[in-house]
Amino acid sequence: MGNVELNLTHARMGQGVSEVEIRCIMANVEITVPQDVRVDCDGESLAGNFEVVRVGEIAPLSDDAPILRVTGNAYFGSVSVRIVGKVGPGWRDRLKAWSVGS
């Protein structure tokens, strides 16, 4: 019974699928992802909503772009995944910086 904001715009996601499972009861969950990540949103809601919102101008994705799969349930609340335009380095640059720093 509250709000959660999960900002993944600077997260390091490699190729393949990353999954986030949400259980939202009388609350709001907002996930923000960069434009270079493919989003697969498949959730169920009861008296609420599960949605993907695109903010700003979104560039076409490459075929090997990482996939974020958001699943789960929203009961009397909402889950929204916001895809935002360019906010930082692309996923390849974030992954390269992470592997060099390790």
C-alpha positions in Angstrom: 0.0 0.0 0.0 2.4 2.6 -1.3 4.4 3.7 -4.3 7.5 2.3 -5.9 9.7 4.0 -8.5 12.2 1.7 -10.2 14.6 3.6 -12.5 16.5 1.3 -14.8 17.8 4.0 -17.2 21.4 3.4 -16.1 21.1 -0.3 -15.3 23.5 -2.7 -17.0 21.5 -5.2 -19.0 23.2 -7.5 -21.4 21.7 -9.3 -24.4 18.9 -11.7 -23.6 16.0 -11.5 -21.3 15.9 -9.9 -17.8 12.7 -10.4 -15.9 10.9 -8.3 -13.2 7.9 -9.9 -11.4 5.6 -7.4 -9.7 3.0 -8.1 -7.0 1.1 -4.8 -6.5 -1.7 -4.6 -4.0 -3.4 -1.2 -3.5 -0.2 0.6 -4.7 1.5 2.1 -7.7 4.6 0.8 -9.3 6.4 2.9 -12.0 9.4 1.3 -13.8 11.5 3.6 -16.1 13.6 2.1 -18.8 15.8 3.6 -21.5 14.7 3.6 -25.2 17.3 1.0 -26.2 15.7 -1.8 -24.2 12.8 -3.9 -25.6 9.9 -4.2 -23.2 7.6 -7.2 -22.9 4.8 -6.3 -20.4 2.4 -9.2 -19.6 0.6 -8.7 -16.3 -2.9 -9.1 -15.0 -4.9 -6.5 -13.1 -8.1 -6.5 -11.0 -9.5 -3.0 -10.6 -6.2 -1.5 -11.8 -4.0 -1.4 -14.8 -0.8 -2.8 -16.3 0.5 -0.5 -19.1 3.5 0.6 -21.2 3.9 4.3 -21.8 6.4 5.8 -24.3 7.7 9.3 -23.4 9.4 11.4 -26.0 10.7 10.4 -29.3 11.8 6.7 -29.3 14.4 5.5 -31.8 14.1 2.1 -33.6 15.7 -0.8 -31.7 18.5 -3.0 -32.9 17.8 -6.7 -33.3 20.1 -7.7 -30.4 18.6 -5.2 -27.9 18.1 -6.6 -24.4 14.6 -7.5 -23.4 13.0 -6.6 -20.1 10.0 -8.8 -19.4 7.6 -7.4 -16.7 5.1 -9.9 -15.3 2.9 -10.1 -12.3 -0.4 -8.8 -10.9 -1.9 -5.5 -9.8 -4.8 -5.5 -7.4 -6.5 -2.2 -6.9 -3.4 -0.4 -8.1 -1.3 0.2 -11.2 1.9 -0.9 -12.8 3.3 1.4 -15.5 6.5 0.9 -17.5 7.8 4.2 -19.0 10.1 4.0 -21.9 12.0 7.3 -22.1 14.1 8.8 -24.8 17.9 9.2 -24.6 19.0 9.8 -21.0 22.5 8.3 -20.9 24.9 5.9 -22.6 23.4 3.0 -24.6 23.2 -0.5 -23.3 26.4 -1.6 -25.1 28.3 1.3 -23.5 26.9 0.5 -20.0 27.8 -3.2 -20.4 31.3 -2.4 -21.7 32.0 0.1 -18.8 30.8 -2.6 -16.3 33.0 -5.3 -17.7 36.1 -3.0 -17.9 35.5 -1.9 -14.3 35.2 -5.5 -12.9 
